[in-house]
Amino acid sequence: METTLSSKGQIVIPLQIRNLHGWRPGASFTIIDNEDSLILQPVQTKTTTKLEDVIGCAGYQGKKKSQAEMDAGILEEAKRRVAEWSR
């Protein structure tokens, strides 16, 4: 497939290739100069995760914990790890 460099330095990536890779308008790329060619490497973007998409993903089946119980559990585990690392 051929394309042309515009007067503004832009190149159109053919629709077939964009669809194949799932590239949408606004996608960012790193351009790597490889002597006689260029490599377009998509920049990995961070996606926003919604709570409803991940709630319950840990598979916990026990009784619900209060915020205080969760905080106490985190503190207990942190102390255990510090003791382990101090050995």
C-alpha positions in Angstrom: 0.0 0.0 0.0 1.2 3.4 -0.8 0.5 6.8 0.8 1.7 10.3 0.3 3.3 12.8 2.6 1.2 16.0 2.9 2.6 19.5 2.8 2.0 19.5 6.6 4.1 16.4 7.1 1.1 14.1 7.6 0.7 10.6 6.3 -2.6 8.8 6.1 -2.6 5.3 7.4 -5.0 3.3 5.3 -8.3 2.3 6.9 -7.7 -1.4 6.4 -4.5 -1.2 8.5 -6.1 1.1 11.2 -8.9 -1.4 11.5 -6.6 -4.4 11.6 -4.7 -2.9 14.6 -7.7 -1.2 16.2 -6.2 2.3 15.9 -8.7 5.0 16.4 -8.5 8.8 15.9 -6.3 10.3 18.6 -4.1 7.2 19.0 -0.5 8.1 19.9 2.6 6.6 18.3 6.4 6.6 18.9 8.2 7.0 15.6 11.4 5.0 15.4 13.9 5.9 12.6 15.3 2.6 11.3 17.8 3.9 8.7 15.8 3.6 5.4 12.4 3.1 7.1 10.2 4.3 9.9 8.5 2.2 12.6 5.3 3.3 14.2 5.0 1.9 17.7 1.6 2.6 19.4 2.0 4.2 22.8 0.3 2.2 25.5 -2.3 4.4 27.2 -3.6 3.9 30.6 -7.3 3.1 30.6 -9.7 4.2 33.3 -11.3 1.4 35.2 -14.8 1.8 36.7 -15.6 0.3 40.1 -18.6 -1.6 38.7 -16.2 -3.3 36.2 -14.0 -4.8 39.0 -16.2 -5.1 42.1 -16.1 -8.6 43.3 -13.2 -9.7 41.1 -11.2 -11.0 44.1 -13.8 -13.7 44.6 -14.2 -13.1 48.3 -17.1 -15.2 49.5 -17.0 -14.4 53.3 -19.0 -11.9 55.3 -18.7 -8.3 54.4 -15.9 -6.4 56.2 -16.2 -2.9 57.6 -13.7 -0.2 56.6 -12.1 -0.5 60.1 -11.7 -4.3 59.7 -10.1 -3.8 56.2 -7.7 -1.1 57.6 -6.8 -3.4 60.5 -6.1 -6.3 58.1 -3.9 -4.1 55.9 -1.9 -2.8 58.9 -1.5 -6.4 60.2 -0.2 -7.6 56.8 2.2 -4.6 56.5 3.6 -5.3 60.0 4.1 -9.0 59.0 5.9 -8.0 55.9 8.2 -5.6 57.7 9.1 -8.3 60.3 9.8 -10.7 57.4 12.0 -8.3 55.6 13.9 -7.4 58.8 15.2 -10.9 59.2 
